[in-house]
Amino acid sequence: MANGPEQLRAPSSSAEGREDEQLQRAAFALDSRRPNEAERIAGEVLAANPRHARALYLLGCALVMQNRGQDAITPLETAARSRHDPEIETMLGIALRQAGQQQGALRRFMRACKRRPPYAAAFHEMGCLLVSMERYDAAIETFRNGLEAAPMMPELSIQLGYALLWRRNCAEAKHAFTRALEISPHSADALFGMGKAHQEIGESEAAAGYFRRALVSRPDDVGAWLALGLCLLELGQHDAGQDCLRRAARGHRKHYDHALNSLVASGRGRFWLKPSAAARYFQVTSN
């Protein structure tokens, strides 16, 4: 009988150990971009323990990664009721956003942003949602609040910069992108944003330099090729600018349309009287 309590506790301890090992494998599968595997493993844990908060959270993450936000809402809501955790609240907000429930998502992000200690990802997600809702002033405030909590998170500075560009505040946008580049010098998003901030105020030469650097990191970025092409046209480098627009037009009708619109907007496409002439110029075919 002396060994009775230990014998009774051993299966529980062993079961907890198996759960921990399974959840570690699920988390690793998520980190490795294998959401189907993570979903399966989390489901195995939940079959034995349906209210396991960590398993519910990982299941929700796996579903969100598969763009199945509607399916992720229930497990994440259950996890959120068990734990007042900003990470769970934030993931639930992402699931609600995927499901088209913007106001519900916003409420969850706001709740996550109020948790202590601050959770930087909540500020990032809330700010991006506010931008998509065209609430730029609120987004700017959110990103700035996030930077107070996580000053070394470059994504917050990058998104702040883009929100400021929407408000045509190019000087402060430059400052935001500069801070991001101090942390992450090769960030294509920060380089492109800095280029747009210069381009908006007519600083075409400086803008072209940033667009070129962005293309080193992301050579297939159609937007960067278009922006660089327009800068070069403004600088009088017509052949190089048109080559950039041709590069942007390759491979897809949508890219061709963007390149054509950009060239016409530059005032250099008015000589085309027929769409076929434009297509020959860009050497693309309609898909």
Buried (B, 14 or more C-beta within 10 A) or exposed (E): EEEEEEEEEEEEEEEEEEBEEBBEBBBEBBEEEBBEBBBBBBBBBBEEBEEBBBBBBBBBBBBBBBEBBBBBBBBBBBBBEBEEBBBBBBBBBBBBBBBEBBEBBBBBBBBBBEBEEBBBBBBBBBBBBBBEEEBBEBBBBBBBBBBEBBEEBBBBBBBBBBBBBBEEBBEBBBBBBBBBBEBBEEBBBBBBBBBBBBBBEEBBEBBBBBBBBBBEBBEEBBBBBBBBBBBBBBBEBEEBBBBBBBBBBBEEEEBBEBBBEBBEEBEBBEEBEEEEEBBEBBEBEEE
